[in-house]
């Protein structure tokens, strides 16, 4: 599983602050990857579980074209669990991934507030 901070068309990191004294939230994308294209062709869908603080913490993707990605807004690091459902397999296999939010050091021109 991989993740990335989503950027706007100009390459700037998208963020928003949900409250005046709150932390900046970044738009994050998470997806699965495999070196085995035949395996990826057999994946029917992926179910993700986010941190318990998310009101809608269970997410599902059936979109093979975008590597079964999902997006969400988050401010910190936490483990994301994925259950990967593969055609012909009785049980999904599980992947756990620690979010790695990599931000540019410059907080000016490389960021855009989308609040």
LOTI-660178 format. One record per residue: residue number from 1; y, z, x of N, C-alpha, C, CB in turn. Coordinates in steps of 0.02 Angstrom, whole numbers, plus 50000, padded with zeros to 5 digits. Atoms other than C-alpha are relative to their C-alpha. Glycine has a CB too. Layout:
residues N
<atom resi="NUM" n_y="Y" n_z="Z" n_x="X" ca_y="Y" ca_z="Z" ca_x="X" c_y="Y" c_z="Z" c_x="X" cb_y="Y" cb_z="Z" cb_x="X"/>
...
***
This chain:
residues 115
<atom resi="1" n_y="49942" n_z="50000" n_x="50043" ca_y="50000" ca_z="50000" ca_x="50000" c_y="50062" c_z="50000" c_x="50045" cb_y="50000" cb_z="50061" cb_x="49951"/>
<atom resi="2" n_y="49937" n_z="50005" n_x="49963" ca_y="50176" ca_z="49962" ca_x="50059" c_y="50057" c_z="50019" c_x="49953" cb_y="50010" cb_z="49928" cb_x="50029"/>
<atom resi="3" n_y="49940" n_z="49989" n_x="50040" ca_y="50351" ca_z="50006" ca_x="50002" c_y="50061" c_z="49976" c_x="50039" cb_y="50008" cb_z="50074" cb_x="49981"/>
<atom resi="4" n_y="49938" n_z="50022" n_x="49970" ca_y="50527" ca_z="49948" ca_x="50034" c_y="50059" c_z="50019" c_x="49955" cb_y="49999" cb_z="49923" cb_x="50013"/>
<atom resi="5" n_y="49937" n_z="49992" n_x="50037" ca_y="50705" ca_z="49987" ca_x="49983" c_y="50022" c_z="49931" c_x="49978" cb_y="50055" cb_z="50037" cb_x="50043"/>
<atom resi="6" n_y="49979" n_z="50065" n_x="50026" ca_y="50765" ca_z="49846" ca_x="49871" c_y="50074" c_z="49990" c_x="50014" cb_y="49986" cb_z="49995" cb_x="49923"/>
<atom resi="7" n_y="49931" n_z="50017" n_x="49982" ca_y="50924" ca_z="49759" ca_x="49925" c_y="50028" c_z="49949" c_x="49951" cb_y="50004" cb_z="49972" cb_x="50072"/>
<atom resi="8" n_y="49968" n_z="50050" n_x="50044" ca_y="51050" ca_z="49655" ca_x="49828" c_y="50000" c_z="49932" c_x="50035" cb_y="50073" cb_z="50022" cb_x="49983"/>
<atom resi="9" n_y="50001" n_z="50067" n_x="49969" ca_y="51072" ca_z="49467" ca_x="49862" c_y="50038" c_z="49995" c_x="50066" cb_y="50028" cb_z="49950" cb_x="49952"/>
<atom resi="10" n_y="49963" n_z="50000" n_x="49937" ca_y="51195" ca_z="49508" ca_x="50003" c_y="49967" c_z="50042" c_x="50053" cb_y="50072" cb_z="50025" cb_x="49988"/>
<atom resi="11" n_y="50037" n_z="49960" n_x="49951" ca_y="51066" ca_z="49618" ca_x="50090" c_y="50019" c_z="50073" c_x="50002" cb_y="50009" cb_z="49971" cb_x="50067"/>
<atom resi="12" n_y="49978" n_z="49930" n_x="50001" ca_y="51148" ca_z="49783" ca_x="50045" c_y="49949" c_z="50043" c_x="49962" cb_y="50070" cb_z="50006" cb_x="49968"/>
<atom resi="13" n_y="50044" n_z="49953" n_x="50033" ca_y="51044" ca_z="49935" ca_x="49996" c_y="50031" c_z="50022" c_x="49934" cb_y="49986" cb_z="50062" cb_x="50046"/>
<atom resi="14" n_y="49976" n_z="49979" n_x="50067" ca_y="51060" ca_z="49972" ca_x="49810" c_y="49988" c_z="50075" c_x="49992" cb_y="49964" cb_z="49959" cb_x="49944"/>
<atom resi="15" n_y="50008" n_z="49929" n_x="50013" ca_y="51092" ca_z="50153" ca_x="49765" c_y="50043" c_z="50019" c_x="49940" cb_y="50019" cb_z="50043" cb_x="50061"/>
<atom resi="16" n_y="49959" n_z="49972" n_x="50053" ca_y="51159" ca_z="50257" ca_x="49622" c_y="49994" c_z="50076" c_x="50002" cb_y="49980" cb_z="49972" cb_x="49930"/>
<atom resi="17" n_y="49999" n_z="49927" n_x="50003" ca_y="51208" ca_z="50438" ca_x="49599" c_y="50000" c_z="50018" c_x="49925" cb_y="50063" cb_z="50031" cb_x="50038"/>
<atom resi="18" n_y="50009" n_z="49985" n_x="50071" ca_y="51147" ca_z="50507" ca_x="49432" c_y="50044" c_z="50058" c_x="49976" cb_y="49929" cb_z="50016" cb_x="49987"/>
<atom resi="19" n_y="49953" n_z="49947" n_x="50018" ca_y="51262" ca_z="50660" ca_x="49436" c_y="50047" c_z="50011" c_x="50058" cb_y="49962" cb_z="50066" cb_x="49980"/>
<atom resi="20" n_y="49948" n_z="49992" n_x="49948" ca_y="51418" ca_z="50708" ca_x="49533" c_y="49975" c_z="50040" c_x="50060" cb_y="50061" cb_z="50034" cb_x="49971"/>
<atom resi="21" n_y="50025" n_z="49960" n_x="49944" ca_y="51326" ca_z="50838" ca_x="49637" c_y="49928" c_z="49983" c_x="50018" cb_y="50005" cb_z="50074" cb_x="49982"/>
<atom resi="22" n_y="50069" n_z="50019" n_x="49987" ca_y="51159" ca_z="50747" ca_x="49644" c_y="49992" c_z="49956" c_x="50061" cb_y="49972" cb_z="49964" cb_x="49941"/>
<atom resi="23" n_y="50016" n_z="50042" n_x="49942" ca_y="51073" ca_z="50648" ca_x="49780" c_y="50004" c_z="49927" c_x="49981" cb_y="49929" cb_z="50017" cb_x="50027"/>
<atom resi="24" n_y="50001" n_z="50072" n_x="50011" ca_y="51088" ca_z="50460" ca_x="49799" c_y="49927" c_z="49980" c_x="49986" cb_y="50028" cb_z="49961" cb_x="50062"/>
<atom resi="25" n_y="50065" n_z="50027" n_x="50018" ca_y="50941" ca_z="50370" ca_x="49716" c_y="49998" c_z="49927" c_x="50024" cb_y="49986" cb_z="50006" cb_x="49924"/>
<atom resi="26" n_y="50008" n_z="50067" n_x="49973" ca_y="50876" ca_z="50211" ca_x="49797" c_y="49949" c_z="49962" c_x="49959" cb_y="49980" cb_z="50002" cb_x="50074"/>
<atom resi="27" n_y="50047" n_z="50043" n_x="50037" ca_y="50789" ca_z="50065" ca_x="49712" c_y="49943" c_z="49983" c_x="50048" cb_y="50036" cb_z="49934" cb_x="49973"/>
<atom resi="28" n_y="50059" n_z="50006" n_x="49957" ca_y="50612" ca_z="50063" ca_x="49783" c_y="49950" c_z="49954" c_x="49969" cb_y="49969" cb_z="50070" cb_x="50013"/>
<atom resi="29" n_y="50056" n_z="50041" n_x="50022" ca_y="50473" ca_z="49935" ca_x="49770" c_y="49937" c_z="50023" c_x="50036" cb_y="50014" cb_z="49925" cb_x="50014"/>
<atom resi="30" n_y="50066" n_z="49982" n_x="49973" ca_y="50289" ca_z="49977" ca_x="49797" c_y="49951" c_z="49946" c_x="49980" cb_y="49977" cb_z="50072" cb_x="49975"/>
<atom resi="31" n_y="50049" n_z="50052" n_x="50014" ca_y="50145" ca_z="49852" ca_x="49808" c_y="49939" c_z="50011" c_x="50043" cb_y="50030" cb_z="49930" cb_x="50012"/>
<atom resi="32" n_y="50061" n_z="49996" n_x="49959" ca_y="49970" ca_z="49830" ca_x="49876" c_y="49993" c_z="49936" c_x="50041" cb_y="49937" cb_z="50010" cb_x="49955"/>
<atom resi="33" n_y="50015" n_z="50057" n_x="49957" ca_y="49915" ca_z="49716" ca_x="50017" c_y="49928" c_z="50005" c_x="50024" cb_y="50049" cb_z="49998" cb_x="50061"/>
<atom resi="34" n_y="50067" n_z="50001" n_x="49971" ca_y="49748" ca_z="49662" ca_x="50089" c_y="49994" c_z="49940" c_x="50046" cb_y="49946" cb_z="49998" cb_x="49945"/>
<atom resi="35" n_y="50015" n_z="50056" n_x="49955" ca_y="49688" ca_z="49555" ca_x="50233" c_y="49946" c_z="49955" c_x="49970" cb_y="49979" cb_z="50025" cb_x="50068"/>
<atom resi="36" n_y="50054" n_z="50036" n_x="50032" ca_y="49551" ca_z="49495" ca_x="50115" c_y="50025" c_z="49965" c_x="49937" cb_y="49941" cb_z="50048" cb_x="49983"/>
<atom resi="37" n_y="49972" n_z="50034" n_x="50059" ca_y="49622" ca_z="49361" ca_x="49997" c_y="49950" c_z="49995" c_x="49942" cb_y="50022" cb_z="49930" cb_x="50020"/>
<atom resi="38" n_y="50050" n_z="50002" n_x="50054" ca_y="49457" ca_z="49352" ca_x="49901" c_y="50000" c_z="50065" c_x="49960" cb_y="49930" cb_z="49987" cb_x="50030"/>
<atom resi="39" n_y="49996" n_z="49936" n_x="50034" ca_y="49470" ca_z="49537" ca_x="49861" c_y="50062" c_z="50001" c_x="49955" cb_y="50002" cb_z="50058" cb_x="50051"/>
<atom resi="40" n_y="49939" n_z="50000" n_x="50039" ca_y="49650" ca_z="49517" ca_x="49803" c_y="49994" c_z="49956" c_x="49938" cb_y="50060" cb_z="49977" cb_x="50042"/>
<atom resi="41" n_y="50011" n_z="50044" n_x="50057" ca_y="49596" ca_z="49374" ca_x="49690" c_y="49959" c_z="50033" c_x="49945" cb_y="49966" cb_z="49936" cb_x="50022"/>
<atom resi="42" n_y="50042" n_z="49965" n_x="50049" ca_y="49475" ca_z="49494" ca_x="49603" c_y="50034" c_z="50061" c_x="49970" cb_y="49936" cb_z="50020" cb_x="50032"/>
<atom resi="43" n_y="49964" n_z="49942" n_x="50028" ca_y="49604" ca_z="49631" ca_x="49570" c_y="50027" c_z="49979" c_x="49932" cb_y="50058" cb_z="50023" cb_x="50048"/>
<atom resi="44" n_y="49975" n_z="50015" n_x="50067" ca_y="49640" ca_z="49635" ca_x="49383" c_y="50067" c_z="50035" c_x="49987" cb_y="49949" cb_z="50022" cb_x="49947"/>
<atom resi="45" n_y="49937" n_z="49964" n_x="50008" ca_y="49776" ca_z="49768" ca_x="49386" c_y="50000" c_z="50062" c_x="50044" cb_y="50012" cb_z="50019" cb_x="49926"/>
<atom resi="46" n_y="49992" n_z="49940" n_x="49960" ca_y="49843" ca_z="49920" ca_x="49477" c_y="50038" c_z="50050" c_x="49958" cb_y="50037" cb_z="49986" cb_x="50068"/>
<atom resi="47" n_y="49966" n_z="49946" n_x="50034" ca_y="49890" ca_z="50086" ca_x="49400" c_y="50026" c_z="50049" c_x="50052" cb_y="49952" cb_z="50036" cb_x="49949"/>
<atom resi="48" n_y="49967" n_z="49956" n_x="49953" ca_y="50014" ca_z="50192" ca_x="49497" c_y="50017" c_z="50066" c_x="49967" cb_y="50064" cb_z="49966" cb_x="50028"/>
<atom resi="49" n_y="49977" n_z="49934" n_x="50023" ca_y="50052" ca_z="50377" ca_x="49481" c_y="50054" c_z="50023" c_x="50048" cb_y="49940" cb_z="50052" cb_x="49996"/>
<atom resi="50" n_y="49942" n_z="49978" n_x="49960" ca_y="50223" ca_z="50435" ca_x="49540" c_y="50004" c_z="50077" c_x="49998" cb_y="50065" cb_z="49969" cb_x="49973"/>
<atom resi="51" n_y="49987" n_z="49928" n_x="49997" ca_y="50290" ca_z="50611" ca_x="49573" c_y="50004" c_z="50029" c_x="49930" cb_y="50064" cb_z="50014" cb_x="50040"/>
<atom resi="52" n_y="49998" n_z="49969" n_x="50067" ca_y="50273" ca_z="50734" ca_x="49426" c_y="50070" c_z="50006" c_x="49970" cb_y="49971" cb_z="50068" cb_x="50004"/>
<atom resi="53" n_y="49932" n_z="49995" n_x="50027" ca_y="50464" ca_z="50740" ca_x="49409" c_y="50021" c_z="49937" c_x="49962" cb_y="50049" cb_z="50012" cb_x="50057"/>
<atom resi="54" n_y="49983" n_z="50061" n_x="50037" ca_y="50464" ca_z="50561" ca_x="49340" c_y="49979" c_z="50007" c_x="49927" cb_y="49967" cb_z="49938" cb_x="50033"/>
<atom resi="55" n_y="50019" n_z="49996" n_x="50071" ca_y="50469" ca_z="50557" ca_x="49149" c_y="49946" c_z="49949" c_x="49982" cb_y="50061" cb_z="49990" cb_x="49956"/>
<atom resi="56" n_y="50050" n_z="50053" n_x="50011" ca_y="50365" ca_z="50396" ca_x="49152" c_y="49963" c_z="49989" c_x="50066" cb_y="50034" cb_z="49933" cb_x="49974"/>
<atom resi="57" n_y="50030" n_z="50002" n_x="49933" ca_y="50257" ca_z="50432" ca_x="49304" c_y="49940" c_z="49954" c_x="50006" cb_y="49981" cb_z="50069" cb_x="50020"/>
<atom resi="58" n_y="50056" n_z="50047" n_x="49998" ca_y="50111" ca_z="50319" ca_x="49256" c_y="50027" c_z="49930" c_x="49990" cb_y="49946" cb_z="50018" cb_x="49945"/>
<atom resi="59" n_y="49977" n_z="50069" n_x="50003" ca_y="50149" ca_z="50136" ca_x="49292" c_y="49941" c_z="49953" c_x="50011" cb_y="50056" cb_z="49986" cb_x="50053"/>
<atom resi="60" n_y="50054" n_z="50049" n_x="49995" ca_y="50040" ca_z="49981" ca_x="49280" c_y="50028" c_z="49931" c_x="50016" cb_y="49958" cb_z="49997" cb_x="49934"/>
<atom resi="61" n_y="49980" n_z="50069" n_x="49984" ca_y="50055" ca_z="49807" ca_x="49356" c_y="49939" c_z="49955" c_x="49996" cb_y="50033" cb_z="49997" cb_x="50069"/>
<atom resi="62" n_y="50051" n_z="50052" n_x="50004" ca_y="49952" ca_z="49653" ca_x="49315" c_y="50023" c_z="49936" c_x="50034" cb_y="49981" cb_z="49986" cb_x="49926"/>
<atom resi="63" n_y="49969" n_z="50059" n_x="49972" ca_y="50062" ca_z="49533" ca_x="49413" c_y="49975" c_z="49988" c_x="50072" cb_y="50076" cb_z="50008" cb_x="49999"/>
<atom resi="64" n_y="50029" n_z="50017" n_x="49935" ca_y="49959" ca_z="49461" ca_x="49555" c_y="50050" c_z="49964" c_x="50045" cb_y="49938" cb_z="49955" cb_x="49990"/>
<atom resi="65" n_y="49951" n_z="50039" n_x="49960" ca_y="50102" ca_z="49345" ca_x="49609" c_y="50046" c_z="50044" c_x="50042" cb_y="50041" cb_z="49956" cb_x="49955"/>
<atom resi="66" n_y="49956" n_z="49956" n_x="49961" ca_y="50206" ca_z="49494" ca_x="49666" c_y="49960" c_z="50058" c_x="50030" cb_y="50057" cb_z="50026" cb_x="49957"/>
<atom resi="67" n_y="50044" n_z="49950" n_x="49968" ca_y="50058" ca_z="49591" ca_x="49741" c_y="49996" c_z="50064" c_x="49959" cb_y="50025" cb_z="50015" cb_x="50070"/>
<atom resi="68" n_y="50007" n_z="49943" n_x="50045" ca_y="50050" ca_z="49705" ca_x="49588" c_y="50053" c_z="50053" c_x="50013" cb_y="49930" cb_z="50031" cb_x="50007"/>
<atom resi="69" n_y="49946" n_z="49953" n_x="49983" ca_y="50219" ca_z="49782" ca_x="49630" c_y="50029" c_z="50034" c_x="49939" cb_y="50054" cb_z="49964" cb_x="50038"/>
<atom resi="70" n_y="49959" n_z="49965" n_x="50049" ca_y="50319" ca_z="49908" ca_x="49532" c_y="50065" c_z="50020" c_x="50035" cb_y="49963" cb_z="50063" cb_x="49969"/>
<atom resi="71" n_y="49938" n_z="49975" n_x="49972" ca_y="50498" ca_z="49967" ca_x="49556" c_y="50023" c_z="50061" c_x="49962" cb_y="50055" cb_z="49945" cb_x="49998"/>
<atom resi="72" n_y="49974" n_z="49939" n_x="50030" ca_y="50586" ca_z="50131" ca_x="49522" c_y="50057" c_z="50026" c_x="50043" cb_y="49944" cb_z="50054" cb_x="49991"/>
<atom resi="73" n_y="49946" n_z="49967" n_x="49963" ca_y="50735" ca_z="50237" ca_x="49575" c_y="49976" c_z="50068" c_x="50024" cb_y="50064" cb_z="50007" cb_x="49955"/>
<atom resi="74" n_y="50022" n_z="49936" n_x="49973" ca_y="50699" ca_z="50384" ca_x="49690" c_y="50049" c_z="50022" c_x="50055" cb_y="49928" cb_z="49995" cb_x="50029"/>
<atom resi="75" n_y="49955" n_z="49973" n_x="49949" ca_y="50794" ca_z="50498" ca_x="49809" c_y="49963" c_z="50031" c_x="50059" cb_y="50046" cb_z="50051" cb_x="49969"/>
<atom resi="76" n_y="50036" n_z="49966" n_x="49946" ca_y="50656" ca_z="50574" ca_x="49915" c_y="49932" c_z="49970" c_x="50012" cb_y="49993" cb_z="50073" cb_x="49984"/>
<atom resi="77" n_y="50067" n_z="50024" n_x="49982" ca_y="50486" ca_z="50551" ca_x="49992" c_y="49948" c_z="50039" c_x="49961" cb_y="49988" cb_z="50008" cb_x="50076"/>
<atom resi="78" n_y="50056" n_z="49969" n_x="50035" ca_y="50326" ca_z="50586" ca_x="49897" c_y="49941" c_z="49952" c_x="50004" cb_y="50017" cb_z="50017" cb_x="49926"/>
<atom resi="79" n_y="50060" n_z="50042" n_x="50001" ca_y="50148" ca_z="50521" ca_x="49884" c_y="49995" c_z="49961" c_x="49935" cb_y="49937" cb_z="50043" cb_x="50010"/>
<atom resi="80" n_y="50015" n_z="50042" n_x="50057" ca_y="50112" ca_z="50376" ca_x="49768" c_y="49926" c_z="49985" c_x="50001" cb_y="50043" cb_z="49933" cb_x="50001"/>
<atom resi="81" n_y="50071" n_z="50016" n_x="50004" ca_y="49934" ca_z="50355" ca_x="49709" c_y="49992" c_z="49935" c_x="49961" cb_y="49960" cb_z="50057" cb_x="49966"/>
<atom resi="82" n_y="50016" n_z="50062" n_x="50035" ca_y="49865" ca_z="50185" ca_x="49659" c_y="49925" c_z="49998" c_x="49986" cb_y="50022" cb_z="49937" cb_x="50041"/>
<atom resi="83" n_y="50069" n_z="50014" n_x="50018" ca_y="49705" ca_z="50149" ca_x="49566" c_y="49995" c_z="49925" c_x="49992" cb_y="49978" cb_z="50039" cb_x="49934"/>
<atom resi="84" n_y="50005" n_z="50073" n_x="49998" ca_y="49655" ca_z="49970" ca_x="49603" c_y="49936" c_z="49980" c_x="49964" cb_y="50000" cb_z="49973" cb_x="50073"/>
<atom resi="85" n_y="50056" n_z="50022" n_x="50041" ca_y="49543" ca_z="49890" ca_x="49471" c_y="49979" c_z="49930" c_x="50022" cb_y="50018" cb_z="50001" cb_x="49924"/>
<atom resi="86" n_y="50027" n_z="50063" n_x="49973" ca_y="49432" ca_z="49753" ca_x="49543" c_y="49945" c_z="49976" c_x="49953" cb_y="49972" cb_z="50010" cb_x="50072"/>
<atom resi="87" n_y="50051" n_z="50029" n_x="50044" ca_y="49330" ca_z="49637" ca_x="49432" c_y="49932" c_z="50006" c_x="50034" cb_y="50016" cb_z="49925" cb_x="49984"/>
<atom resi="88" n_y="50068" n_z="49993" n_x="49975" ca_y="49144" ca_z="49671" ca_x="49452" c_y="49985" c_z="50068" c_x="50030" cb_y="49987" cb_z="49948" cb_x="50051"/>
<atom resi="89" n_y="50010" n_z="49932" n_x="49974" ca_y="49170" ca_z="49850" ca_x="49514" c_y="50003" c_z="50049" c_x="49942" cb_y="50054" cb_z="50017" cb_x="50054"/>
<atom resi="90" n_y="50003" n_z="49951" n_x="50055" ca_y="49124" ca_z="49996" ca_x="49401" c_y="50059" c_z="50047" c_x="50000" cb_y="49935" cb_z="50040" cb_x="50005"/>
<atom resi="91" n_y="49945" n_z="49952" n_x="49994" ca_y="49261" ca_z="50111" ca_x="49465" c_y="50057" c_z="49970" c_x="50042" cb_y="49975" cb_z="50067" cb_x="50032"/>
<atom resi="92" n_y="49945" n_z="50023" n_x="49957" ca_y="49435" ca_z="50077" ca_x="49535" c_y="49997" c_z="50037" c_x="50066" cb_y="50068" cb_z="50012" cb_x="49965"/>
<atom resi="93" n_y="49993" n_z="49962" n_x="49938" ca_y="49467" ca_z="50122" ca_x="49714" c_y="50071" c_z="50026" c_x="50004" cb_y="49983" cb_z="49957" cb_x="50062"/>
<atom resi="94" n_y="49936" n_z="49964" n_x="49997" ca_y="49609" ca_z="50240" ca_x="49756" c_y="50032" c_z="49993" c_x="50068" cb_y="49990" cb_z="50074" cb_x="49982"/>
<atom resi="95" n_y="49960" n_z="50002" n_x="49939" ca_y="49747" ca_z="50225" ca_x="49883" c_y="50056" c_z="50051" c_x="49990" cb_y="50028" cb_z="49927" cb_x="50014"/>
<atom resi="96" n_y="49942" n_z="49956" n_x="50001" ca_y="49875" ca_z="50359" ca_x="49923" c_y="50046" c_z="49978" c_x="50056" cb_y="49979" cb_z="50076" cb_x="50008"/>
<atom resi="97" n_y="49949" n_z="50024" n_x="49953" ca_y="50036" ca_z="50309" ca_x="50009" c_y="50061" c_z="50045" c_x="49998" cb_y="50020" cb_z="49926" cb_x="49985"/>
<atom resi="98" n_y="49939" n_z="49960" n_x="49995" ca_y="50180" ca_z="50416" ca_x="50070" c_y="50059" c_z="49953" c_x="50004" cb_y="49998" cb_z="50048" cb_x="50062"/>
<atom resi="99" n_y="49941" n_z="50042" n_x="49998" ca_y="50346" ca_z="50333" ca_x="50029" c_y="50036" c_z="50007" c_x="50066" cb_y="50048" cb_z="50017" cb_x="49942"/>
<atom resi="100" n_y="49962" n_z="50002" n_x="49938" ca_y="50442" ca_z="50282" ca_x="50183" c_y="50065" c_z="49964" c_x="49985" cb_y="49960" cb_z="49964" cb_x="50058"/>
<atom resi="101" n_y="49935" n_z="50029" n_x="50019" ca_y="50623" ca_z="50256" ca_x="50136" c_y="50041" c_z="49991" c_x="50064" cb_y="50038" cb_z="50046" cb_x="49949"/>
<atom resi="102" n_y="49963" n_z="50015" n_x="49939" ca_y="50704" ca_z="50169" ca_x="50283" c_y="50068" c_z="49973" c_x="49981" cb_y="49961" cb_z="49949" cb_x="50045"/>
<atom resi="103" n_y="49932" n_z="50018" n_x="50017" ca_y="50892" ca_z="50160" ca_x="50268" c_y="50039" c_z="49982" c_x="50063" cb_y="50035" cb_z="50057" cb_x="49963"/>
<atom resi="104" n_y="49957" n_z="50016" n_x="49942" ca_y="51022" ca_z="50080" ca_x="50384" c_y="50043" c_z="50061" c_x="50017" cb_y="50044" cb_z="49939" cb_x="49986"/>
<atom resi="105" n_y="49959" n_z="49944" n_x="49978" ca_y="51122" ca_z="50204" ca_x="50487" c_y="50071" c_z="49996" c_x="49973" cb_y="50003" cb_z="50003" cb_x="50077"/>
<atom resi="106" n_y="49932" n_z="50010" n_x="50025" ca_y="51287" ca_z="50129" ca_x="50429" c_y="50002" c_z="50010" c_x="49924" cb_y="50027" cb_z="49930" cb_x="50019"/>
<atom resi="107" n_y="49997" n_z="49987" n_x="50072" ca_y="51330" ca_z="50199" ca_x="50257" c_y="50055" c_z="49960" c_x="49965" cb_y="50010" cb_z="50074" cb_x="49987"/>
<atom resi="108" n_y="49945" n_z="50037" n_x="50029" ca_y="51473" ca_z="50078" ca_x="50227" c_y="49980" c_z="49933" c_x="49972" cb_y="50054" cb_z="49990" cb_x="50051"/>
<atom resi="109" n_y="50010" n_z="50067" n_x="50023" ca_y="51453" ca_z="49891" ca_x="50214" c_y="49928" c_z="49982" c_x="49982" cb_y="50025" cb_z="49952" cb_x="50051"/>
<atom resi="110" n_y="50070" n_z="50014" n_x="50013" ca_y="51263" ca_z="49898" ca_x="50207" c_y="49975" c_z="50029" c_x="49934" cb_y="49958" cb_z="50026" cb_x="50056"/>
<atom resi="111" n_y="50020" n_z="49967" n_x="50062" ca_y="51262" ca_z="49991" ca_x="50040" c_y="50043" c_z="49974" c_x="49942" cb_y="50007" cb_z="50077" cb_x="50006"/>
<atom resi="112" n_y="49962" n_z="50017" n_x="50060" ca_y="51314" ca_z="49949" ca_x="49861" c_y="49981" c_z="50050" c_x="49945" cb_y="49987" cb_z="49926" cb_x="49978"/>
<atom resi="113" n_y="50009" n_z="49952" n_x="50055" ca_y="51336" ca_z="50077" ca_x="49722" c_y="49992" c_z="49962" c_x="49935" cb_y="50059" cb_z="50051" cb_x="49996"/>
<atom resi="114" n_y="50012" n_z="50035" n_x="50063" ca_y="51260" ca_z="50012" ca_x="49560" c_y="50002" c_z="50047" c_x="49940" cb_y="49933" cb_z="49964" cb_x="50003"/>
<atom resi="115" n_y="49995" n_z="49951" n_x="50054" ca_y="51299" ca_z="50166" ca_x="49455" c_y="50035" c_z="49972" c_x="49940" cb_y="50037" cb_z="50062" cb_x="50024"/>
***
